[in-house]
Amino acid sequence: MLELLENQPLSLYIHIPWCVEKCPYCDFNSHAVKNAIPEQEYVAALITDLDADIERFGLTTRPLHSIFIGGGTPSLFSAAYIESLLKQVLGRFDHAADIEITLEANPGTVEADKFIGFFKAGVNRLSIGVQSFASDKLIKLGRIHDSDQAKVAAKLATESGVSSFNLDLMHGLPNQSLDNALDDLKTAISLNPNHISWYQLTIEPNTIFHSKPPKLPIDDILWEIQDQGVKLLNEAGYQQYEISAYAKPGYQCQHNLNYWQYGDYLGIGCGAHGKITDSRTQKIMRTIKVKHPKGYLDDNRDFLDKLSQVDESERPFEFMMNQLRLHSAFSIEQFQTSTGLNISVVLPLLKEAQQKNLMTCEVRDNEEYWLVTQLGQRYLNDLLEIFL
């Protein structure tokens, strides 16, 4: 076995689980607000959770690469508590002055001054969950905002001072036509975000849509939406760098890139997942935190619900499952330092994928780089099955 990379980029994911309502398509760990959100108690718990992870994995000297505050609906929190949280987090790590700090927001939970407050609190990137600009689709998706509120939220993000903002948009919605989907995309583009996450609605287990499935577009329409939508985004200057991520040059989400490149990340908060390369033990460890807010805030219970080791046999598939989402090549060195395994363990599988025209190999400066082809992007599940 080879040496694991000692200083993988280290990101931090912070989960805030509360929402106004639970959306029928959502399988994330989110909980509808019933009473006042315990902001002070939850921030204190998050920091105690973080300190436990820092000690558990000996992370006092590792610099922090990025922060992502997700949910749930983090924009339900006040700017004051987001500021308190970020100050305490950043005080525990070395980090770049312009470290990317993203906060997720829903258009129905922001007022005119709230984005400015988040910016002053330290947030420099906003991710706004629009999903659609069509009123009937928003109602079907259980969203609490309307089209006008979504447009206002994008305007407020532009004026808030943040260096970048993302719009989350879905396609393949119930009874959605090609024109409907492209109109949504055109509206999003007209709001001039630096980044657009444009992804197809999927029906997940343990959701309302799973128990009461809506009528979704047929495969031929879904393919047309995808094909014409990508062209529309490209013409508007957005470059696709991941399955569902499109950015103007220089505005890729650094936090998500670290996920897809099999980097390390701490996960704190209800149900948060983490993955840490421990160079002291040469192990890759995964963490899952207590899922429900009541249990997470119980002083008599540990925040850690599960700690497990990623076995050597699992690492190749894990690496590929992440890396192959990207529209950029990976090197042999990247695979070996990220997994601690020699490229020989996957080389026959890479060549099989190459023979099926799902991947291609390039040589740069005597180094091999492997890249997913357009066919491989279209049939990504088939490609991943090769590495199972």
N, C-alpha and C positions, 0 to 999 in steps of 0.2 A: 504494500500500500504506500502511496506517495504522501508527502506532507500536505495537510490542509493549509490554505492561505491564512496567515495569522491575522491580517488586518482587512477582512472583508468590509465593504461599506456597511455601516450599521444605521438602520432607520428605526423610527419609533411610531407605532400605530397606537392611537388612543381612542377607545370606544366609549361613546356616550349613547346609551341605549334607548333614550326616551323619544317618542314621537307623539304628535297630536292624535293621529289615528294610524292603525295598521293597514297598509295597502294590500289589496287582494293578491298581488303577484309577489310580494316580498317574503323571502325566506331568511332574511338577515335577523340577527338577534336584536329585535326592537320591541318596545313595550309602550302601549298607549298611556299617556299621562292621565292619572286619576286624581292626584293631589299635587301640591307644590313640589317641584323638583328639588331634591336635597343637594343643592349645588355645593355648599361648603363641605358637607360630609363626603360627597363623592370626590371632590378635588383632593381632599386629605387622604382618602383611600387610594386614589390613583398614585399619589406620590409615595405612599407607603408600599404599594404594589411595585412601583418602579425601583425603589431602593432595594427591595428583596431580590429582584432580578439582577440588579447591578452587582450585589454581593454574591448571588448564586453563580454567576458566570464570570466574575472577576473583570468587570467592564469599566473600571474607574479610569483607565487610560485610553479607551477607544473613543475617537471623535464621533460625533453624531452627524449623519449624512442628511437626514430629512425627518420631518414630522408630519403626520397625517391624522387629523381629528375627524373621525367618521362616526356613523351611527346606523340607525337612529337619526335624530335631527340635532346635531350639535348647535345649530343656530338658535335653539330654544334656550341655551345658556346665555347669561348676561356677559357682556364684554369684560366686566370687572373680574369675573371668575375665570374666564379664558385667559386673561392677563396674568392672574395669580398662578394658574396652572403652568403657563409657558415660562414665566420667570423661574419657577422652581425647577422645571425640567431642564432649561438651558443652563441653570447654575450648576448642574451636575455633570455636564459634558463640555469638552472642547468642541467648538463648532465654527464654521465659517460665518462671517458677519452677515452674509446674505443667504443663510441656510433656508431651504424651501420649507415653508410651514403652511400647510393646506387645511382649510376648514370647510366641511360640507354644510350647505345651507339649502333650505327649501323656500321657494318664493313666498309661500303663505306664512312664513314665520319671521319676515324681516320688515323693519320699518326704515324710514329715510335715513336715520342716523346710525343704524345698527352695524352696517358694513364698515362705516368709518370707525366705529368703536372697536370692531374686531381688528382692523388695520392698526390702530393705535395700540392694541393689546399685543401685537407682534405677528399677526397673521399676514402673510404676503401673497397668498394664493387662495382663491375661493373656488369651490366646486358647487354649482347650482343645479339642483335636481329638477329640471323642467319636465322631461319625459315627452311632452307633446305641447303644441300650441293650439290644438283643436279642442274646443270645449267638450264635444261629445266623448272624445277619447280620454280627456282628463277625468271626466265623471266616471267612465268605465274603469279607469285605473285607480279610482278612489283617492285622487289627489285633492288637496284642500285649497289649491290655488286655481286661478283662471289664467287665460292667455295674457291679459293685460298685466297682471301681477308678475308673470314671468318676464315680460319685456321690461317692466320697471326694475325688477331685480337685476337684470343684465346692465341696465343703465346705471343703477346705483353702484354695481361692482366696478364699472368703468370709471366712475367718479370717486371711488372710495380711497384711492391711493395704492391699492395692491398692484403688484407688478404683473400679475397674470390672473385670468379666471377661466374656468371651464364650464361648459354647459353639458349636462347629461341629457341625452335624447334617445328615445326608444324607437324602433321600427318593427314592423310585423305585428302591429296592434290589432285588436279585435275589429274585424270588418274594414281594415285599412286598405285602400287602393294604392296603386303606384303613385298617382298624383297626390294623394293625401300625404304620403310619406315624404315625397320630394318637396312639397309645400312646407312641411315642418322643417326640413333641412334648410331650405332657402331662408326661412324666417330666422333660424338660428344663425346662419351665416351673416345675415343683414345686421345682427346685433354685435358683430365683430369681436367674438371671444378669441383669445389666443389659442384655445384648445377646445375640441369637441369630442366627447365620448359618445359614440353613436353605435348602439348595440341592439341586437334583436331580442325581443321579448321571448323568454322561455318559460314554460310552465314547470315550476319546481314543486317537489313533494312538500307536504305540510303547509300549503298555502290555500287560500280560498279558491283561487283559480284552478288548483289541482282537484278540489272536490266538486267544483262547478265550472268545468272548462268553457271558456268563451270560444266563439268561432274565429279562428285565425286564418290569415291569407294562405292560399295554397302555395306549394313549393315554387312553382313557376313565377308567381308574383313576388315571392320573397327573394328569389334570385335576381329578378329585374330591379327590385328596390336596391339590393346590395350593389349591383353592377352600375346602375345609373347614379346612385348616391355617391359612390366612390369617385366617379368622374366629376360630379358636381363639386365635391370637396376639393379635389385636386385642382380644378379650374379656379377655385377661390383661394388657392395658396396654402391649403392644409395638406400636410404630408402624413400618410398613414405609416405609423411606426410600430403598431401593435394591432391585433385583431380588431379592436373596437376603439382605438385611440388615434386621433388626428390632430396635428399641431402645426402652427406656423413655425418656421425655422427658429430654433433656439428655445421653444416653449414646451418641449416634451415634459411630462410629469416625472421628475427625478425620483420621487418616492416609488411610483409604480414601476419605473424602469429597474429599480433595485430589486423589487420582487421578481420580475421576469428574468433578470440576470442571475437569479439564485443567490442574491445577496442575503445578508442577515437583517433581522428586524425583531425588536421587542414588541410585544403586544400587551398593553395594560388596559384594564377596564373589563366590564362584563362580557364574558365569552370570547375575549380577544385571544388570537393565536400569535405565537412567536416562533421564530426559527433562529437558532444561534449556533455558530461554529465555535466550538471551544478548543482553541489551539493547545491549551494545557493538556487536555485529555485526548486530543485528536478525535473528538466526537462531534457529530451534528445533533443538536437537541431541539425538540419541539415542546412548546408549552401551550396549554389551554387554561384560561382563567374561568372562575366560577361564573356561570351563565346569567343567573337571575339577579337583579339588583338587590333583592332582599337578602340573598345569601352572600353576595359580594360585600354588602355593607354590614354583615354580621361580625362583630368584633371577636367572636369566639371561633371563627372559621378562617382558614387560610385562603388567600386569594387564588392560589394555584390549585386547579382542579386536576390537571394531568401533566406529567412530565415524561417524555418518552424519547428514546434514541432512534435516529434514522439509521437503519441497518445499511451496511454497504450494498446489499442487493437491491435496496429501494432507491438508492441515490441516482442511478442513471435515469430512471423514469421520472423521478422528481425534477431533475435538472432539465430534461427534455420537455416535460409538461409545462414548465415555465418559459424556458428559452425559446421554444418553437412558436410561441405566440408572437414573437417579435419579427419584424421585417428587416432584421439586420443579422449578419453572420456572427457565429461564435468561433473562437479558436480552440485548438487542441489544448493549449495551455490553460485557457479559461475553464474548460471542462475538468482538467486534472487538478487544478488548484482549488476549484469549488467543491469537488466531490472527494478528493484524495485518492482517486482511482486512475489507473492508466487508461489511455484512450483505447487500448486493445480490447477492453471489455465491451465497448459499443461499436467498434470499427466495422465488424461484419453487419451490424444492424444499419449503420449509416450507409454502407455500400448497398444494402438491400433497398433502402429508401431512395438512393441515387438511381438504381436500376429501374425503379418504378416511376422515375421522374418527379418524385416528391421532394427531393433535396438535391442540391448541387454542391460541388466542392471547388473552392478557388484557392490558388497558391499565391501568397503575398510575402515577399521577403523570406522565402523558404519555409513559410508557416502555412499549414492548411487551415482554411476557414470553411465552415459548413453553413449553408443557407437554405431556408425553405423556398421552394419554387412557388409560382402562382398556383399550380395544380395542388401542391402540398398545402397551401393556405386554404384552398377551397375544400380539401378533404383532410383537414387537420386531425380529425378523430381517427381516420384510417392510418395516418402517419404515426400518431401516438401509439396505436396498437402494436406497431412494430417493436416498440421499446418496452412493452409490458412484460 
